[in-house]
Amino acid sequence: MSSGREPAGETYGPSRLGEGLEALKRRSGRSYAALAHRTGLSRSSLHRYCQGRTVPGTFGTVESIARACGADDQEVDRLYRAWRRAAASEEASTAVPEVGVEAPSPGTDQDTGTDSGTDSGASAAGDGEPPSADARVVRVRHTGHWLRAVTLLLALVVTSYTVTVPYLDARHTPYGRGTSGPPAAGEVAAGGQPLDGPDWSVRPRRVAPELFGLTLNTDTGRMPGFRTGSVRMWESETRWGSIERSRRHYDWSTADRTVNNARREGLPVLFTLSGTPLWAGGEDAHGSGYQDSLASPPQDLADWDHFVRKAVERYRGRVDSYELWDYPSHPLHYAGSLATLAEMVERASRIIRREDPSALVACPSFGRLWTAQGRQRLREFARTGAFGSCDAAALKLVPRKPTGPPEEIIELAGDVEDILYEEGVVDLALWNTGTDRDVAVAEPLDARRARDYAVRFYLAGLYSRDAGVRRMYFYSWGGTRVPLVVQPVGGRPTEAGRRMERLYGWLAGARISGCGKGRAMRLADGAYTCRFQRGGARFDVYWTSHGRAGLTLPKGAHRLRHMDGSTVRARAGERISFGEEPVLVERRAE
């Protein structure tokens, strides 16, 4: 078990199943309402399970809750043992209701722990809500030796049936461990609602070039030597403290080079306004990781207003958007209160909208979002109401570890969407503007993984469109002290950079209509696909988060495109293999 995880317990007994689930819930930082949304259970059912009032009728229900809370395989295995003990000790295995005890309401399926109708036992409060009278569990008793025999028989059946512990694929759809091949259409998976089709599907929507972004890690002003869709100015000596080294005296030379060259290449620019100058802090100001900047907000917010106004006046019509502070989740990036940060956002937004109405505003890019502390900080900022001043929420949507599978971004994007929804922030675009600080000490990717890692980073962003993701700024371009180098400044693109350009070319002018994964798409676990259209033709992109998977080519398939640039003829019904290197399947127009 990784460090930092709250243990769910090694030796659960019947009374500790609920404690284990409750511990996982607390660690995840999710409310009962959020877990209900992700598992398909009611809040009252979840409350009963986590409080140990009721034992779910199937282990699939337990695992659905655990996986939604981020449990790993070892924790799920311990919960399975606890569930078996709890189920075996339940006096209600088979019984007749006691005389005078009220039966459960018709809306609750007592045997499975799932709701057949509305959540009659849930209160508006969500967390900590007591189950209502309608949700009471009917207590039962044994009535004879014949019932004991039936109970034993059922226990044996349950034991033999549940030796195969269900797994969840990337986003809470349970399937049996050890199974091979996709399930038949409509196959029911224990403990959750099965899917037979994509995670989401819409009328084909344009794939915006801006999605394919790069953070520029250079002060040279140079642009990438391969096609991309947008650039972000950060780690490029364009901090507030780098530009205004003394009050009202500005050095725009580096920013000018970058903006001018980006404009020449037709690349929209995201200008990150962050890093208080040394002169603008008070006596107790906190330093940052940069010699010319402070993490504390300015002592006088009028200085912030003046800088924002000067920047927007200078780059009116040339800078596409502004990000209002980088990474306020860490004290070396921001050491003030969230109330002050919210005020800075609101003031800057008013200035930008007045001086350049065409420019977009992105709220500060919160990170550490796999941790309860990071999620709570995002919640607290949302409660200030400052997101109402922005066109997008800038975030650090990253894998759990710096070089973990990019597909973990899909799960995190969904989690963040839930958090913002719960705090009343809806219909706000999400821009992924970088990575967490631990990327600086991460081990480099080997050549094989590096080739397609960044490509999958963008594909994960496309997959997360349903969660609101609209831009993905890969970190970073130009630098060499990162786990994945796409091009050194003054050098040639690496194979990773060339493949980023190839994906951009594959999707140029295309429209995306949906994405799906795993068995719901007749694929192996860990396999993903997204569907596109261009003109009258259709094409699909397939890839995996690890290992290889097989695919029977669909109707109309006639050509395969590979990341190395090769093209191969194909035909419908043919069986192909693909892996972490994405493959594009072209289909003829119907």
VOGU-3710 file (C-alpha; in Angstrom, 3 decimals, decimal comma):
1> mssgrepage> 0,000/0,000/0,000  1,407/3,358/-0,946  2,364/5,872/1,717  -0,194/8,432/2,679  -3,148/6,083/2,326  -5,381/5,621/5,332  -5,458/1,851/5,889  -8,777/0,176/5,474  -7,807/-2,506/8,014  -6,068/-5,859/7,713
11> tygpsrlgeg> -8,469/-8,160/9,505  -11,998/-6,934/9,078  -14,643/-8,760/11,015  -18,370/-8,474/10,411  -18,553/-5,245/12,414  -15,631/-3,643/10,567  -16,837/-3,751/6,969  -18,623/-0,448/7,490  -15,555/1,023/9,187  -13,444/0,111/6,168
21> lealkrrsgr> -15,864/1,689/3,729  -16,207/4,796/5,867  -12,399/5,140/6,085  -12,146/4,976/2,307  -14,919/7,560/1,945  -13,185/9,970/4,329  -9,886/9,521/2,521  -11,459/10,213/-0,866  -12,982/13,489/0,309  -16,223/12,647/-1,504
31> syaalahrtg> -19,680/13,187/-0,102  -22,421/10,569/-0,078  -24,062/12,507/-2,905  -20,914/12,281/-5,058  -20,517/8,565/-4,366  -24,171/7,978/-5,137  -23,688/9,691/-8,498  -20,716/7,451/-9,334  -22,057/4,115/-8,086  -25,740/4,282/-8,942
41> lsrsslhryc> -26,693/3,681/-5,292  -28,797/5,994/-3,158  -27,252/8,186/-0,499  -29,259/6,424/2,204  -27,991/2,995/1,068  -24,412/4,270/1,044  -24,872/5,750/4,501  -26,143/2,424/5,875  -23,261/0,464/4,355  -20,581/2,894/5,568
51> qgrtvpgtfg> -22,093/3,034/9,048  -22,232/-0,760/9,253  -26,008/-0,831/9,566  -26,481/-3,120/6,556  -24,354/-5,635/4,664  -24,734/-5,420/0,862  -26,189/-8,548/-0,730  -23,390/-8,787/-3,327  -19,705/-7,943/-3,156  -19,989/-6,020/-6,410
61> tvesiaracg> -21,792/-3,293/-4,462  -18,934/-3,108/-1,943  -16,333/-2,876/-4,692  -18,289/-0,213/-6,564  -18,106/1,971/-3,454  -14,451/1,153/-2,784  -13,272/1,843/-6,328  -15,211/5,089/-6,452  -13,205/6,057/-3,350  -9,908/5,173/-5,053
71> addqevdrly> -9,236/1,823/-3,346  -6,383/-0,284/-4,700  -6,472/-4,045/-5,327  -5,123/-4,969/-1,884  -7,783/-2,894/-0,171  -10,487/-4,462/-2,333  -9,241/-7,925/-1,409  -9,411/-7,086/2,305  -12,914/-5,720/1,854  -13,898/-8,952/0,118
81> rawrraaase> -12,765/-10,994/3,115  -14,623/-8,619/5,439  -17,764/-8,822/3,338  -17,711/-12,634/3,387  -17,404/-12,664/7,186  -20,124/-10,054/7,552  -22,441/-11,849/5,156  -21,895/-15,173/6,925  -22,711/-13,635/10,315  -25,852/-11,844/9,166
91> eastavpevg> -28,870/-13,300/10,896  -30,935/-12,170/7,946  -29,496/-14,605/5,419  -32,886/-16,281/5,075  -35,703/-15,460/7,419  -39,246/-14,418/8,034  -39,956/-10,877/9,318  -40,729/-10,653/13,016  -44,347/-9,954/13,879  -45,041/-6,248/14,156
101> veapspgtdq> -41,907/-5,068/12,263  -42,502/-2,654/9,419  -41,543/-3,896/5,970  -39,156/-1,829/3,832  -40,528/0,761/1,465  -41,169/-0,318/-2,143  -38,376/1,994/-3,352  -35,597/0,008/-1,665  -34,263/-3,338/-2,798  -33,326/-4,821/0,539
111> dtgtdsgtds> -31,489/-7,849/-0,831  -29,102/-6,069/-3,152  -28,711/-2,703/-1,476  -29,707/-0,885/-4,656  -32,669/1,373/-5,167  -35,454/0,515/-7,549  -36,924/3,978/-7,392  -36,288/7,338/-5,845  -34,007/7,896/-2,879  -36,684/8,158/-0,254
121> gasaagdgep> -34,239/7,774/2,596  -31,839/10,561/1,630  -31,931/14,020/3,070  -30,700/17,122/1,321  -27,763/17,308/3,679  -25,865/14,413/2,095  -23,024/13,669/4,554  -23,954/12,350/7,963  -27,629/11,964/7,129  -29,507/9,364/9,201
131> psadarvvrv> -31,520/6,800/7,297  -35,204/7,585/7,241  -37,967/5,346/8,539  -38,595/4,207/4,972  -35,029/2,918/4,794  -35,146/0,815/7,977  -33,790/-2,691/7,696  -36,187/-5,463/8,619  -34,604/-7,565/11,339  -35,263/-11,301/11,093
141> rhtghwlrav> -34,782/-14,467/13,097  -34,335/-18,122/12,402  -37,485/-20,188/12,826  -36,236/-23,761/12,725  -33,574/-26,238/11,791  -34,758/-26,322/8,180  -33,928/-22,624/7,851  -30,450/-23,265/9,237  -29,922/-25,857/6,530  -31,083/-23,450/3,831
151> tlllalvvts> -28,815/-20,770/5,252  -25,799/-23,081/5,073  -26,643/-24,041/1,502  -26,959/-20,414/0,451  -23,659/-19,561/2,125  -21,942/-22,287/0,130  -23,507/-21,017/-3,101  -22,466/-17,426/-2,336  -18,939/-18,545/-1,474  -18,505/-20,510/-4,691
161> ytvtvpylda> -20,005/-17,710/-6,774  -17,962/-14,871/-5,333  -14,503/-16,436/-5,390  -14,049/-14,375/-8,556  -13,688/-10,845/-7,236  -15,063/-8,191/-9,587  -12,719/-5,574/-11,002  -13,598/-2,070/-12,103  -12,295/-0,581/-15,299  -11,206/3,047/-15,527
171> rhtpygrgts> -14,450/4,567/-14,316  -16,568/2,416/-11,990  -17,943/-0,302/-14,270  -17,432/-3,711/-12,552  -16,405/-6,865/-14,355  -15,232/-10,254/-13,176  -11,566/-10,811/-12,420  -10,012/-13,502/-14,544  -12,571/-13,264/-17,350  -11,469/-13,202/-20,959
181> gppaagevaa> -13,039/-11,308/-23,817  -15,903/-8,818/-23,757  -19,291/-9,725/-22,319  -22,264/-10,353/-24,516  -24,535/-7,405/-25,193  -26,641/-6,628/-22,158  -24,626/-8,889/-19,825  -25,267/-7,883/-16,222  -22,242/-7,212/-14,017  -22,838/-7,753/-10,292
191> ggqpldgpdw> -22,961/-4,623/-8,176  -23,460/-2,037/-10,882  -25,265/-1,028/-14,018  -23,605/-2,519/-17,114  -22,781/-0,496/-20,205  -23,064/-1,689/-23,769  -21,682/1,211/-25,761  -19,568/4,358/-25,352  -19,152/6,307/-22,132  -20,572/9,311/-23,956
201> svrprrvape> -21,870/10,145/-27,412  -22,885/13,487/-28,930  -23,609/15,083/-32,253  -20,115/15,339/-33,802  -18,274/18,323/-32,313  -15,234/20,072/-33,725  -11,852/19,043/-32,316  -10,433/22,489/-31,524  -6,736/22,889/-32,393  -6,286/24,740/-29,083
211> lfgltlntdt> -6,680/21,423/-27,255  -3,159/20,467/-28,355  -1,247/22,888/-26,140  2,334/23,139/-24,873  3,819/25,071/-21,948  6,920/26,934/-23,146  9,896/26,350/-20,862  12,249/28,858/-22,495  12,928/32,595/-22,560  14,190/32,502/-26,153
221> grmpgfrtgs> 10,775/33,161/-27,650  11,210/30,188/-29,988  8,238/28,060/-30,967  7,979/24,259/-31,310  9,504/22,732/-34,429  6,399/20,617/-35,004  2,731/21,438/-35,437  0,751/22,094/-32,301  -2,397/24,026/-31,451  -1,609/26,542/-28,688
231> vrmwesetrw> 1,119/27,637/-26,262  1,239/28,699/-22,635  3,681/31,223/-21,202  5,082/29,928/-17,920  8,593/28,902/-16,883  9,499/31,327/-19,660  10,738/34,282/-17,552  7,428/36,054/-18,087  6,300/36,132/-14,459  5,028/39,382/-13,022
241> gsiersrrhy> 8,199/39,559/-10,919  10,364/39,046/-14,035  8,630/41,834/-15,979  8,115/44,535/-13,318  11,304/44,338/-11,270  10,657/47,755/-9,760  7,369/49,596/-9,414  6,099/50,925/-12,768  9,289/49,931/-14,632  8,716/47,090/-17,109
251> dwstadrtvn> 10,822/44,792/-19,232  8,523/43,230/-21,823  11,295/41,968/-24,113  10,946/38,251/-23,360  7,159/38,345/-23,424  7,252/40,331/-26,685  9,474/37,734/-28,380  7,205/34,922/-27,303  3,926/36,605/-28,230  5,230/37,851/-31,587
261> narreglpvl> 6,630/34,477/-32,603  3,483/32,674/-31,516  1,394/35,089/-33,531  3,636/34,502/-36,550  3,026/30,752/-36,200  -0,710/31,267/-35,729  -0,664/29,855/-32,181  -3,094/31,180/-29,539  -1,256/32,273/-26,369  -2,251/31,635/-22,754
271> ftlsgtplwa> -0,375/34,239/-20,650  -0,036/33,155/-16,992  -0,091/36,181/-14,682  1,580/35,024/-11,477  4,515/35,692/-9,150  4,460/38,861/-7,011  7,538/41,121/-7,485  9,879/41,394/-4,503  9,095/45,080/-4,035  5,324/44,477/-3,841
281> ggedahgsgy> 5,341/42,191/-0,800  5,092/43,181/2,834  7,657/42,605/5,557  6,335/39,099/6,256  6,043/38,084/2,598  6,811/34,465/1,727  9,407/33,603/-0,879  8,764/31,329/-3,840  10,782/28,967/-5,948  11,857/31,913/-8,122
291> qdslasppqd> 14,487/34,490/-7,205  12,568/37,447/-8,612  9,115/36,573/-7,259  7,185/36,067/-4,039  4,504/33,528/-3,237  2,579/36,057/-1,145  -0,004/38,263/-2,828  0,884/41,946/-3,218  0,462/44,084/-0,126  -1,513/46,597/-2,199
301> ladwdhfvrk> -3,869/45,028/-4,745  -3,730/48,260/-6,754  -0,260/47,099/-7,901  -1,835/43,914/-9,239  -4,522/45,909/-11,021  -1,922/48,130/-12,650  0,178/45,214/-13,921  -2,832/43,369/-15,337  -4,005/46,523/-17,108  -0,564/47,146/-18,627
311> averyrgrvd> -0,274/43,556/-19,864  -3,707/43,520/-21,486  -3,240/46,944/-23,068  0,061/45,805/-24,560  -1,166/42,472/-25,924  -4,736/43,379/-26,822  -5,784/41,218/-29,787  -2,522/39,231/-29,659  -2,956/37,153/-26,491  -5,860/34,740/-26,630
321> syelwdypsh> -6,324/34,185/-22,891  -4,988/34,895/-19,409  -4,462/32,454/-16,527  -4,810/34,269/-13,198  -2,088/32,626/-11,070  -0,258/29,337/-11,272  -0,636/26,503/-8,767  -2,106/28,127/-5,654  -2,202/24,642/-4,105  1,387/24,943/-2,850
331> plhyagslat> 2,792/27,580/-0,445  5,821/28,151/-2,694  3,451/29,332/-5,430  0,799/31,115/-3,380  0,965/31,887/0,345  -2,051/34,140/0,823  -5,671/33,533/1,690  -8,151/32,182/-0,822  -10,346/35,209/-0,152  -7,527/37,464/-1,356
341> laemverasr> -6,904/35,255/-4,378  -10,604/35,371/-5,241  -10,542/39,163/-5,025  -7,480/39,278/-7,310  -9,302/37,066/-9,823  -12,423/39,218/-9,793  -10,458/42,466/-10,149  -8,262/41,102/-12,963  -11,262/39,672/-14,790  -13,015/43,035/-14,804
351> iirredpsal> -9,902/44,706/-16,221  -9,386/42,072/-18,934  -13,009/42,150/-20,059  -12,935/45,929/-20,222  -9,595/46,248/-22,040  -9,886/43,223/-24,377  -13,402/41,710/-24,493  -12,258/38,989/-26,903  -9,736/37,533/-24,434  -10,654/34,532/-22,272
361> vacpsfgrlw> -10,056/34,345/-18,533  -8,905/31,161/-16,780  -9,142/30,923/-13,002  -5,998/29,893/-11,026  -4,671/26,416/-11,788  -5,229/24,310/-8,680  -3,285/21,070/-8,334  -2,588/18,196/-5,919  -6,050/17,007/-6,882  -5,434/13,344/-6,063
371> taqgrqrlre> -5,169/14,350/-2,390  -7,973/15,190/0,013  -6,186/18,439/0,920  -5,897/19,521/-2,695  -9,558/18,778/-3,384  -10,651/20,618/-0,273  -8,664/23,684/-1,320  -10,404/23,631/-4,711  -13,754/23,375/-2,940  -12,964/26,317/-0,713
381> fartgafgsc> -12,002/28,463/-3,682  -15,212/27,469/-5,459  -17,165/28,645/-2,414  -15,740/32,168/-2,831  -17,762/32,500/-6,040  -14,687/33,556/-8,039  -15,275/30,937/-10,729  -18,159/33,138/-11,840  -15,555/35,624/-13,121  -13,825/33,099/-15,386
391> daaalklvpr> -14,406/31,410/-18,736  -12,442/28,317/-17,692  -11,056/26,582/-14,631  -7,325/26,022/-15,046  -6,291/22,802/-13,282  -3,403/20,393/-12,945  -5,033/17,222/-14,288  -2,308/14,614/-14,019  -1,829/10,893/-13,327  -1,417/9,813/-9,707
401> kptgppeeii> 2,354/9,721/-10,231  4,242/11,991/-12,656  4,888/9,168/-15,116  1,758/7,135/-14,407  -0,681/6,172/-17,177  -2,112/9,324/-18,812  -5,535/7,646/-18,827  -5,750/8,345/-15,088  -6,464/11,929/-16,148  -9,897/10,716/-17,310
411> elagdvedil> -10,818/9,617/-13,808  -9,434/12,789/-12,230  -11,315/15,028/-14,664  -14,542/13,269/-13,721  -13,767/13,692/-10,025  -13,109/17,409/-10,441  -16,287/17,842/-12,446  -18,176/16,243/-9,538  -16,499/18,524/-6,983  -17,310/21,670/-8,927
421> yeegvvdlal> -20,867/20,487/-9,541  -21,389/19,886/-5,842  -20,167/23,434/-5,151  -22,549/24,939/-7,699  -19,999/25,492/-10,492  -21,499/24,110/-13,701  -20,853/24,414/-17,435  -17,329/25,758/-16,919  -14,620/24,610/-19,324  -11,634/22,798/-17,784
431> wntgtdrdva> -8,142/23,637/-19,053  -5,327/21,315/-18,055  -2,404/23,707/-17,648  0,437/21,558/-16,451  1,612/19,170/-13,803  2,275/18,915/-10,094  5,603/19,938/-8,576  6,842/16,363/-8,200  7,478/16,194/-11,948  10,819/17,919/-11,223
441> vaepldarra> 12,157/14,845/-9,424  10,498/12,136/-11,512  12,569/9,515/-13,300  12,809/9,905/-17,102  10,574/7,732/-19,254  12,315/5,050/-21,267  12,356/5,402/-25,044  9,476/2,998/-25,655  7,091/4,640/-23,184  8,144/8,146/-24,182
451> rdyavrfyla> 7,170/7,648/-27,848  3,442/7,621/-27,229  3,043/9,035/-23,728  2,277/12,596/-24,809  -0,015/11,330/-27,580  -2,068/9,488/-24,968  -2,032/12,642/-22,821  -4,006/14,436/-25,534  -6,239/11,429/-26,201  -7,091/11,349/-22,488
461> glysrdagvr> -8,081/15,006/-22,815  -10,323/14,227/-25,775  -11,862/11,339/-23,840  -12,556/13,767/-20,971  -14,539/16,135/-23,153  -17,700/14,914/-21,470  -16,261/16,142/-18,143  -15,676/19,588/-19,639  -12,001/19,376/-20,678  -11,285/21,684/-23,603
471> rmyfyswggt> -7,528/22,362/-23,540  -4,481/20,249/-22,646  -1,149/22,040/-22,154  1,611/19,443/-22,081  4,454/20,241/-19,679  6,732/21,191/-21,245  8,389/22,276/-24,480  12,020/23,373/-24,668  13,349/22,010/-21,396  15,378/18,832/-20,922
481> rvplvvqpvg> 15,018/18,341/-17,154  11,611/16,707/-17,398  10,654/13,011/-17,636  9,647/13,380/-21,295  11,548/15,667/-23,663  9,681/16,549/-26,868  12,282/18,955/-28,279  15,301/20,755/-26,841  15,489/24,447/-27,701  17,627/24,696/-30,825
491> grpteagrrm> 17,427/20,948/-31,428  15,220/18,597/-33,390  11,943/17,133/-32,150  12,229/13,759/-30,475  10,160/10,828/-31,648  7,607/11,840/-28,987  7,368/15,309/-30,517  6,984/13,917/-34,013  4,156/11,665/-32,869  2,433/14,587/-31,172
501> erlygwlaga> 2,472/16,308/-34,555  1,158/13,157/-36,244  -1,818/12,972/-33,883  -2,490/16,654/-34,540  -2,521/15,870/-38,273  -4,785/12,866/-37,813  -7,411/14,992/-36,090  -7,070/18,268/-38,004  -10,514/19,316/-39,228  -12,166/16,315/-37,560
511> risgcgkgra> -15,209/16,139/-35,313  -15,447/13,864/-32,300  -18,681/12,004/-31,609  -17,922/9,763/-28,645  -15,476/7,706/-26,603  -15,669/4,383/-24,798  -13,529/1,775/-23,136  -13,215/-1,833/-22,142  -15,893/-4,430/-22,410  -18,711/-2,026/-23,060
521> mrladgaytc> -16,989/-1,414/-26,403  -16,180/-5,122/-26,991  -12,574/-4,419/-26,019  -10,255/-5,759/-23,333  -9,983/-4,012/-19,989  -7,561/-1,094/-20,292  -8,403/-0,508/-23,973  -9,885/2,798/-25,183  -11,389/4,210/-28,349  -12,701/7,538/-29,617
531> rfqrggarfd> -14,839/8,053/-32,734  -14,381/10,824/-35,269  -15,780/12,116/-38,540  -14,288/14,231/-41,287  -16,427/15,040/-44,253  -18,464/11,930/-45,008  -15,801/9,532/-43,736  -15,472/8,101/-40,263  -12,466/6,882/-38,353  -11,713/5,520/-34,881
541> vywtshgrag> -8,572/5,711/-32,755  -7,739/2,773/-30,488  -5,107/2,469/-27,764  -4,417/0,859/-24,389  -3,164/2,106/-21,038  -0,936/-0,974/-20,788  -0,251/-4,151/-22,744  -1,971/-5,178/-25,943  -5,556/-5,796/-27,029  -7,287/-7,316/-30,021
551> ltlpkgahrl> -9,911/-5,841/-32,327  -12,129/-7,195/-35,087  -12,295/-4,397/-37,651  -15,794/-2,938/-38,047  -17,903/-2,607/-41,155  -16,383/-0,286/-43,751  -12,827/-0,472/-42,361  -10,321/-0,188/-45,188  -7,116/1,437/-43,903  -4,924/1,517/-40,790
561> rhmdgstvra> -2,650/4,397/-39,857  0,151/3,888/-37,366  2,080/6,343/-35,212  5,313/5,632/-37,090  3,708/7,137/-40,206  3,016/3,873/-42,006  -0,325/3,108/-43,667  -1,688/-0,409/-44,200  -4,707/-1,629/-46,138  -7,328/-3,443/-44,096
571> ragerisfge> -10,747/-5,020/-44,458  -13,783/-5,423/-42,244  -13,802/-8,564/-40,111  -10,016/-8,749/-39,994  -8,460/-9,210/-36,539  -5,726/-6,749/-35,528  -3,681/-6,096/-32,404  -2,918/-2,696/-30,855  -1,301/-1,392/-27,676  -0,022/1,777/-26,027
581> epvlverrae> 0,873/3,026/-29,507  -2,462/4,312/-30,855  -3,778/3,090/-34,199  -6,281/4,849/-36,460  -8,888/2,771/-38,328  -10,411/4,504/-41,369  -13,908/3,517/-42,462  -15,610/4,230/-45,760  -18,565/6,587/-45,822  -21,872/4,758/-45,575
//
